Amino acid sequence: MNLDPLTSLALSMENNKGVYALLLGSGVSHAANIKTGWGIMTDLIMKIAHVKGAAAEAEQDPVAWFTETFEEEPGYSSLLEMQEPTQATRSSLIAPYFERSAEDEENGDKQPTNAHRAIAKLVKAGYIKVILTTNFDRLMEQALEDASIQPTVIANSNDIPGAMPLVHERACTIIKLHGDYKDLDTKNTYEELESYDDALNGYIDRIFDDYGLIICGWSGEWDTALRNAIQRCPNRRFQTYWISRGEHGDKAREIIDHRKAQPIPTAGADELFEELEEKVRSIAEYRQVHPVTVQIASATVKRYLAEDKHRIKLHDFVMQEVDRFLEATKDPTFNRDGKIDEILERYLNQAEMLLHIFAIGGYWSNDGDIEIWQKALKKIPDTIEQNLRHSRDGKILYRFIVASLIYAFGMGALAANKHFSAIRFLQSCLLDFSDDRGITYYPDIIRNISCHGHDDTTGSNTVFKHLVPPLHGFLQHITGTTNIFDATPTPFNQAFDRIEYFTDIIFYGRKLYLPIGQKYWKIQHQTGLDTIFDIVHREICRYGENWPPLKAGLCNGSLENFKNTHNNYVEKLEGVIGGEIKRLD
């Protein structure tokens, strides 16, 4: 199956930034109601005919009438000189054909078209750096300037020696092959279009040799010098695409055959370039959804979270990264080959980008974005049941990653003081027991992997002994590289302890089990230092019912319920680990 030519062009442009030059003819400016050079010339002839009282005679063929009357071929320059003796008055004569009047402003005429603006977007994104045009107007320049791009304009051969080499031009170079409307040295007549001088020929020969070509709005029938330049090009390093509204003429078909060009039919330049720009941008965004570094992934999440209009893109980005992780780890050999710590390292390597974007997501997400992260998280256990029915260790390792994602998002949210996001996310993920294939096993895995050196009696499987140490250290690596915590370890450790504590309270409040966690190790080995229980005690004494986690919905926002849950939990915990832990009055 072959791609349609426009999609093929979009893919080639995105793959090869800056290798295509545009050749724009009068058809691109047609929607702006700007006359072609030929149209202006015949209009000037008709003005002379009106003055001479021969309008009816000249109307059928103005050029033939002029030639017969004045015994010479009409030329753009000579016509202007006949009607206005000085440069200043000639400029005022020609300006109305190109510059907007009040009526033009009202009608939307003589201003950059949608095609010009779409091209400007492609230039700004680096896909187009060279534009050749046969048009006298300045619509392309205006569109670029509106997009904050200052192009280099070559309007005649005198501009070539001082121009920056094309390969070094940062923005865009516009070559006005037939001149600019304010320049008397424009090319319009058959004779003028028959040949170019050596300087211009040499310049465009290099362009046609070095660049692919996208032609639009140019018939190829009248411009002999330009046609010859294209046909004498010895190389075709890149494809030529010819965009047109109707059938190509004989001269155009010669060029198409010579360059092996790909015709692209269109209803109009506006529609074509808008669609092309959209396709190129979509391809680029798709590739950003598959970034090669966690730095690019993190930047992408931040950009999508910055504006609500990117919500769909954010959803697709996160879900596709989940799919990538699941695809990379679904092979049964992924979970069998090697020792358990080697398998775990493979899981962590595959999950690193996902954990980064979850941590960034927690930090930058608004409350309305939480459903995206919840949906992504729940997709993992659903897939586990299908792919790893007979791999107990594989399921446990998957669950370790899921628990790590819960912690990463929650800690990111706490780092941004978004208690509502953290509590809502935790409660949703930890208490969803509506599906037997869902996340009902999260409590078991979190209870064991957060012990940091302590295996409780339910965690007898040997895999847990390898899961215990990595959670804290791995998350510290992840959140450290995302720069969401300060350089000192205290903010990270506090966030880790708080997420663990909130998890304990949520579980114990539902009478699910008695969590242990890293706090066991801290109480046993960090005597004299504040524990999470000391910190919570101080904050409750200070804030009472206004404690942020309560305002966010912990224990349904009830201070009394929270105190009861905390104290009952502490009493049970003391019985397991020994020693006294502060209760809440």
VENQUIKA-V96565 format. One line per field, one symbol per residue. ss: DSSP state (h for helix, s for strand, l for the rest). A space follows every 10 residues. Layout:
ss->???
//
This chain:
ss->llllhhhhhh hhhhhlllls sssslhhhhh hhllllhhhh hhhhhhhhhh hlllhhhhhl lhhhhhhhhh lllllhhhhh hhhlllhhhh hhhhhlllll lhhhhhhlll lllhhhhhhh hhhhlllsss ssslllllhh hhhhhhllll lsssllhhhl lllllhhhll llssssllll llllllllll lllllllhhh hhhhhhhhhh lsssssllll lllhhhhhhh hlllllllls sssslllllh hhhhhhhhhl lsssslllhh hhhhhhhhhh hhhhhhhhll lllhhhhhhh hhhhhhlhhh hhhhhhhhhh hhhhhhhhhl lhhhhhlllh hhhhhhhhhh hhhhhhhhhh hhhhllhhhh hhhhhhhhhh hhhhhhhlll lhhhhhhhhh hhhhhhhhhh hhhhhlllhh hhhhhhhhhh llllllllll lhhhhhhhhl llllllllll llhhhhhhhh hhhhhhhhhh hlllllllhh hhhhhhhhhh hhhhhhhhhl lllllllhhh hhhhhlllll lhhhhhhhhh hhhhhhlhhh hllhhhhlhh hhhhhhhhhh hhhhhhhlll lllll
//
